[in-house]
Amino acid sequence: MTTSDHEIYLDHHATTPVDDRVVAEMQQYFTEEYGNPASKDNHAFGHTAHAEMETAREQVAKAIGARTGGEVVAKSIIFTSGATESDNFAIRGIADYAREEGLGSHLITSEIEHEAVLEPYKQLEQEGFDVTRVPVDEYGQVDPADVADAIRDETVLISIMAANNEIGTINPLEEIGNIAADHDDLWFHTDAVQAIGYVDIDVNEMGIDLMSISGHKIYGPKGIGALYADLSVKTKLKPLLVGGGHESGKRSGTPNVPGIVGLGKAIELAVQHREERVSHVRELRDHLWQRLSDELETVSLNGHPEERLPNNLNVSFPNVDVRELVRMSLSNQGVMAALGSACASGDGTSHVLEAITDDQDRIESAVRFGLGKDLTKEEIDYAADVIIEEVNLTESIFG
Ligand SMILES: *Cc1c(COP(=O)(O)O)cnc(C)c1O
């Protein structure tokens, strides 16, 4: 697609490159220490694979503050094939438990969740569960008071994302967690895929019972993720995948050891380097926004002006055919951006933007830029030059 020497990747919400240090850690578990962790008592390769998997479990638990009395609770981490599975597992796992135990059948979520949360909710609704989807404000933020108002005696699950993958808005997790904690047999799940590298998340302090994360959004490999489950709720979760009883019977299937090692390393690096990554991408993002807003009269910002991911810029270019802009004009010049959400496989309009505005032109002309740690100011300036030139060109054609 690219006919340019430039490769300016501004789509880090869709996926990120794997950090060289992560690749280096993973390497030997493909070709040298390739044992199955289930063979840990049989031979050295099995023993090593198991030990490395448990080290990664500690790394993940530590990174999200999964502790009791100062001790890291590694057992609260269940490895999965990615956040899509983690989201499905958390939601189904609670719903199936509630159904089996005759608990309530009411579930709460928001209007702006990822499809990996929205779809299992839809399925459960068809199976007889009652669902409340709390609205968001004009910036895409959930009001904890709306969550509190939605809770009934029958409510068993609240699933509200930590930060949105399209517009970057960060939700008040701790307030929602505190509300959930006041109720028995009510669990709080959050999809923290986009937030984890940029927001300091402490599952204990924030009252989070279940949390989904993914490797490939934090400079780790694709096809690996985890579900954090507080031990009191982990025992209750009904597994999605049954078989050999791996992951304490919660997720059968031979563990992806290289992927798990990579996830552990990636999340450790994300926490270690969080501050510098945050300030770097924020500076570049603010610079990009400054240039676009200075030089383009009609551009507008989508999402919260402050409480947003530091690497996210979602803007609308009214009267511009952004499909053409992103897929042809920018792409041909090596600037890689996204239309709304790259996760949505269809070409439909964004449910996130529809939740924050009625302005169809604003919805249909939205472009998402997702910045990353390895970008430079020069690259951002090149991207800004190209975007400004192309937007001006199409606007002049439209008159
Ligand atoms: C990417 C993403 C997912 C899906 O994660 P996979 O590991 O690709 O399955 C879920 N939720 C959010 C918010 C995401 O951005």
The ligand as an ORCA input file, in Angstrom:
! r2SCAN-3c Opt
* xyz 0 1
  C      -7.406     -4.813     21.438
  C      -8.443     -4.762     22.502
  C      -9.090     -5.930     22.939
  C      -8.846     -7.283     22.304
  O      -7.602     -7.782     22.674
  P      -6.974     -9.025     21.866
  O      -5.823     -9.433     22.733
  O      -6.563     -8.487     20.553
  O      -8.019    -10.070     21.797
  C     -10.011     -5.829     23.949
  N     -10.289     -4.646     24.527
  C      -9.690     -3.503     24.134
  C     -10.032     -2.229     24.824
  C      -8.746     -3.517     23.110
  O      -8.182     -2.384     22.722
*
